[in-house]
Amino acid sequence: MDTINHMIHQRYKAKQIETARNPGKYRSIPKPLGDDQLVYGDKVINNSNWSVPKWRVYPKQDQWGYLANGEIGMVVGHRRTKKRDWYPENLEIEFSTQQGKTFTFYPGDFDDEGQADLELAYALTVHKAQGSEFEVVFLVLPRSPLMLTRELIYTALTRQVHNVVIFHQGPAAARQPLSSATYTGTGRWLNNPF
């Protein structure tokens, strides 16, 4: 998925990434941060559970915030405006599960290798999408059925609210054996627990 996310990011955000890297005289959005080069407008996923100090949450809170593993959000700020006229350095992210709140991520949250608890989320594996809902789901099934189970397909199909579009490699008839009980994860485990 990283390859797909980076391809989408470079294709549709290249100009914005370049502007953020070389802002000219006045910086209006933060520099790209992390290995993924996160910029204003990017869709991201949080990859850890953590209690967020209250000074990192806006509007100000009386208690610490909380971000769960798998929460999906959008980089929404800070963008320089007349009202907020200081140079932006940090990423502010609003997560879909906590609308109206933004969480601040500092450049120091990204380690020397550019890693952080955030990554691009334009395309997700079924595992990472678990627990989320989307208006439309595009499910890509590979030619090889080795990783496919009925449970995995069920999980993928139940992430959608309105529509699901399935793309698959090879003939559709090759998927017919997956409907038998031997292709369930439980069935495989009961037949060969080791």
Stockholm file with secondary structure:
# STOCKHOLM 1.0

chainA/1-194         MDTINHMIHQRYKAKQIETARNPGKYRSIPKPLGDDQLVYGDKVINNSNWSVPKWRVYPKQDQWGYLANGEIGMVVGHRRTKKRDWYPENLEIEFSTQQGKTFTFYPGDFDDEGQADLELAYALTVHKAQGSEFEVVFLVLPRSPLMLTRELIYTALTRQVHNVVIFHQGPAAARQPLSSATYTGTGRWLNNPF
#=GR chainA/1-194 SS CHHHHHHHHHHHHHHHHHHHHSCTTSCCSCCCBTTTTBCTTCEEEECSCEEECGGGEESCCSSCEEECTTCEEEEEECCCCSSSCSCCCSEEEEEGGGTTCEEEECGGGSCTTSCCSEEECSSCCHHHHTTCCEEEEEEEECSCCTTCCHHHHHHHHTTEEEEEEEEESSCGGGGGGGGSGGGSHHHHHHHCCC
#=GC SS_cons         CHHHHHHHHHHHHHHHHHHHHSCTTSCCSCCCBTTTTBCTTCEEEECSCEEECGGGEESCCSSCEEECTTCEEEEEECCCCSSSCSCCCSEEEEEGGGTTCEEEECGGGSCTTSCCSEEECSSCCHHHHTTCCEEEEEEEECSCCTTCCHHHHHHHHTTEEEEEEEEESSCGGGGGGGGSGGGSHHHHHHHCCC
//
